Amino acid sequence: MSGQSLLVPGEITPVRSVPGNIRRPEYVGKPAPTPYTGPEVQDTDTVERMRIAGRIAAQAMEEAAKHIAPGVTTDQLDKVAHDFMVDHGAYPSTLGYRGFPKSLCTSLNEVICHGIPDSTVLRDGDIVNLDVTAYINGVHGDNNATYLCGDVDEESRLLVERTRESLNRAIKAVKPGRQINVIGRVIESYAKRFGYGVVRDFTGHGINTSFHSGLIIPHYDSPHATTVMQPGMTFTIEPMLTLGTHEYDVWEDGWTVVTKDRKRTAQFEHTLVVTETGAEILTLP
């Protein structure tokens, strides 16, 4: 594994502006979102709007990823994604969500999730997760992926490749009539083949007009995840696999989650809708 030094918090730049004509989610300017009380199964109009939001989120992530290179700051990646979403009439869902100050999450190396873009400079050999969510026409589309920066060691490269594969396998397991826990069962059984940890306390989630609807999608085989999948249900799957323990610490910023043993971790995510025969990915560029 890479012998690079561990990450430390950088300087955070001022909050980026969003034109006034772009619709904000209801939680912006509030300490927390209003709890979602609607259905987990969405109508065709909502799903179609989510396709648009998902496509913009996927394109924004793709655009930011083009700029990943040694010497670039995570704040620069934030600006690229922010500008792309705003230029396409979308609001960056993370901006102002429970006070989060930026338009995407950048989680490097030992950061499991929720890294805040700042003055941190990408180094040759880093692995970089970008988590981008777009809000447009009253709905959200959420995706993330882990990218290689420069010359990445084999252990980290395989972790990234296998985490992507765990998501692909989980998506194939989505079928109406099955319980949600089949998703985590597939991910956990695959990860165990390589001795990887599976993060338990951060999960996939229901998504629609709400960023997080309250539906929980565990990435391990949870006996409590007995909700039965139905056509029209919309949610994310976003496995986080680690080279060591699944346990974690949180930085003083209240957001940045790092592995307790500071070993590397990778994550991939798509927003899905359950179909009559399986799942459709809504976050495709």
C-alpha positions in Angstrom: 0.0 0.0 0.0 1.0 3.6 -0.6 3.3 5.0 2.1 1.9 8.5 1.7 1.3 10.7 4.8 -2.2 10.8 6.2 -4.6 13.6 5.3 -5.1 16.7 7.4 -7.9 19.4 7.0 -7.2 22.2 4.6 -8.5 25.7 4.2 -12.2 26.0 3.0 -13.0 28.8 0.6 -16.2 30.9 0.8 -19.5 29.3 -0.1 -20.1 29.4 -3.9 -23.1 31.4 -5.2 -26.1 29.9 -7.0 -28.2 32.1 -9.3 -31.5 33.1 -7.7 -33.6 31.6 -10.5 -32.4 28.1 -9.6 -34.8 26.3 -7.3 -33.4 25.4 -3.9 -34.2 22.3 -1.9 -36.4 23.1 1.1 -33.6 22.4 3.6 -31.3 25.2 2.3 -30.9 27.7 5.1 -32.3 25.3 7.7 -30.4 23.2 10.3 -32.0 20.0 8.9 -34.4 18.8 6.2 -38.1 18.3 6.8 -38.7 14.6 7.4 -40.0 12.8 4.3 -43.5 11.3 4.7 -44.3 10.4 1.1 -44.1 7.0 -0.7 -41.0 5.1 -1.6 -42.6 4.0 -4.9 -42.6 6.9 -7.3 -44.9 7.7 -10.3 -43.6 7.8 -13.8 -43.4 11.6 -13.9 -41.2 11.7 -10.8 -38.9 8.9 -12.2 -38.6 10.8 -15.5 -37.5 14.0 -13.6 -35.1 11.9 -11.6 -33.5 10.7 -14.9 -32.8 14.3 -15.7 -31.3 15.1 -12.3 -29.3 11.8 -12.4 -27.9 12.6 -15.8 -26.8 16.1 -14.7 -25.2 14.7 -11.6 -23.4 12.0 -13.6 -22.1 14.5 -16.1 -21.0 16.9 -13.4 -19.0 14.1 -11.7 -17.5 13.1 -15.1 -16.5 16.7 -15.8 -14.9 17.1 -12.4 -13.1 13.8 -12.7 -11.4 15.1 -15.9 -9.5 17.5 -13.7 -8.1 14.9 -11.3 -4.3 15.2 -11.4 -1.4 15.7 -9.0 -1.3 19.4 -8.0 -5.0 20.1 -8.3 -6.9 21.0 -5.2 -10.1 19.4 -4.1 -11.6 22.9 -4.0 -10.9 23.2 -7.8 -12.8 19.9 -8.4 -15.7 21.4 -6.4 -15.8 24.5 -8.6 -15.9 22.4 -11.8 -18.9 20.3 -10.5 -20.6 23.4 -9.1 -20.3 25.4 -12.3 -21.5 22.5 -14.4 -24.7 21.9 -12.3 -25.5 25.6 -12.1 -24.9 26.0 -15.9 -27.5 23.2 -16.4 -30.1 24.8 -14.1 -29.5 22.4 -11.2 -28.8 23.1 -7.6 -25.9 21.2 -6.0 -27.8 19.1 -3.4 -25.0 19.0 -0.8 -24.6 22.8 -0.7 -26.3 23.8 2.6 -27.5 20.3 3.4 -27.3 20.2 7.2 -24.8 23.0 6.9 -22.4 21.2 4.4 -20.4 24.1 2.8 -19.6 22.7 -0.6 -21.2 21.4 -3.8 -19.8 17.8 -3.8 -17.8 15.6 -1.4 -14.2 14.8 -2.1 -13.0 11.7 -0.1 -9.3 10.8 -0.5 -7.5 7.6 0.5 -8.5 6.9 4.1 -11.6 9.1 4.0 -14.7 6.9 3.8 -17.2 9.6 2.9 -18.3 13.2 3.3 -14.8 14.8 2.7 -15.1 18.6 2.4 -13.4 20.2 -0.7 -10.7 22.5 0.5 -7.1 23.6 -0.2 -5.9 19.9 -0.1 -3.6 19.2 -3.0 -4.0 15.9 -4.9 -0.8 13.8 -4.9 0.5 11.2 -7.3 -0.8 7.9 -6.1 -4.0 9.2 -4.3 -7.4 7.6 -4.8 -10.2 10.2 -5.0 -13.9 9.7 -4.5 -16.2 12.3 -5.9 -19.8 12.3 -4.6 -22.2 14.5 -6.7 -25.9 15.1 -6.2 -28.0 17.4 -8.4 -31.4 18.9 -7.6 -33.7 20.0 -10.5 -37.4 20.0 -11.2 -38.0 19.1 -7.5 -36.0 15.9 -7.4 -32.5 14.6 -6.6 -30.0 12.4 -8.5 -27.1 11.1 -6.5 -23.9 9.3 -7.6 -20.3 8.8 -6.8 -17.1 7.1 -8.0 -13.5 6.6 -7.0 -10.8 7.7 -9.4 -7.1 7.1 -9.6 -4.7 10.1 -9.4 -1.5 9.4 -11.3 0.5 6.2 -10.6 -1.6 4.3 -8.0 -0.2 1.2 -6.2 -1.7 -2.2 -7.1 -3.4 -2.8 -3.8 -5.3 0.5 -4.0 -6.1 0.0 -7.7 -7.6 -3.5 -7.0 -9.7 -2.1 -4.1 -11.2 0.5 -6.4 -11.8 -2.0 -9.2 -13.5 -4.5 -6.8 -15.6 -1.8 -5.1 -17.0 -0.9 -8.5 -17.7 -4.6 -9.2 -19.5 -4.9 -5.8 -21.9 -2.2 -6.9 -22.4 -3.8 -10.3 -23.2 -7.1 -8.6 -25.6 -5.5 -6.1 -27.5 -3.7 -8.9 -28.0 -7.1 -10.6 -29.5 -8.5 -7.4 -32.3 -5.9 -7.4 -35.6 -7.5 -8.3 -39.1 -6.8 -7.3 -40.3 -9.2 -4.6 -36.9 -9.5 -3.0 -36.0 -8.1 0.4 -33.6 -5.1 0.5 -31.1 -7.2 2.5 -30.2 -9.2 -0.7 -28.2 -6.1 -1.8 -25.9 -6.1 1.3 -25.6 -9.9 1.2 -24.2 -9.8 -2.3 -21.8 -6.9 -1.5 -20.6 -8.5 1.8 -20.0 -11.9 0.3 -18.0 -10.5 -2.6 -15.9 -8.2 -0.3 -15.1 -11.1 2.0 -13.4 -12.9 -0.8 -10.6 -10.3 -0.6 -10.6 -9.7 3.1 -12.1 -6.2 2.7 -14.1 -4.4 5.4 -17.6 -3.3 4.6 -18.7 0.0 6.1 -21.9 -0.6 8.1 -23.0 2.8 9.6 -23.1 4.7 6.3 -25.7 3.2 3.8 -27.6 3.7 0.7 -30.9 5.5 1.0 -34.2 6.2 -0.5 -34.2 9.3 -2.8 -36.8 11.2 -4.7 -38.1 14.7 -3.9 -36.2 14.1 -0.7 -32.4 13.8 -0.6 -32.7 11.0 2.0 -36.2 9.6 2.3 -35.7 7.4 5.4 -35.4 4.1 3.5 -32.1 2.5 4.5 -30.1 0.3 2.1 -27.4 -1.5 4.1 -24.3 -2.8 2.3 -23.9 -5.8 4.6 -26.3 -8.7 5.2 -28.6 -7.0 7.7 -31.5 -9.1 9.2 -33.4 -5.9 9.7 -33.5 -4.9 6.1 -36.7 -6.8 5.3 -38.5 -4.2 3.2 -39.6 -5.8 -0.1 -38.6 -4.1 -3.3 -41.4 -2.9 -5.6 -41.5 -1.5 -9.1 -41.1 2.3 -8.9 -39.0 2.3 -5.7 -36.1 4.7 -6.0 -32.9 4.5 -3.9 -29.1 4.5 -3.9 -26.7 1.7 -3.5 -23.2 3.0 -2.5 -20.9 0.4 -1.1 -17.8 1.5 0.9 -15.1 -1.1 1.1 -11.9 -0.8 3.1 -8.5 -2.5 3.2 -8.8 -2.9 6.9 -11.5 -2.3 9.5 -15.0 -1.0 8.8 -14.7 1.1 12.0 -14.2 4.9 11.7 -13.5 8.2 13.3 -15.0 11.6 12.4 -12.9 14.8 12.1 -13.7 17.8 14.2 -15.5 19.3 11.2 -18.3 16.9 11.9 -18.4 15.6 8.4 -15.1 13.9 7.3 -15.3 10.1 8.1 -11.9 8.3 8.1 -11.1 4.6 8.7 -10.1 4.0 12.3 -6.9 2.2 11.2 -6.3 4.9 8.4 -6.2 2.3 5.7 -7.6 3.1 2.3 -11.2 2.9 1.3 -13.2 3.2 -1.9 -16.8 3.8 -2.8 -19.2 3.8 -5.9 -22.8 4.8 -6.1 -25.8 4.9 -8.4 -29.4 6.0 -8.0 -31.8 3.3 -9.2 -35.4 2.7 -9.9 -36.8 -0.8 -9.4 -38.4 -2.0 -12.7 -40.7 -5.0 -13.4 -37.7 -7.2 -14.1 -34.7 -5.6 -12.2 -33.2 -2.1 -11.9 -32.7 0.9 -14.1 -29.7 3.1 -13.3 -30.9 6.8 -13.3 -27.4 8.3 -12.9 -25.9 7.6 -16.3 -24.1 10.5 -18.2 
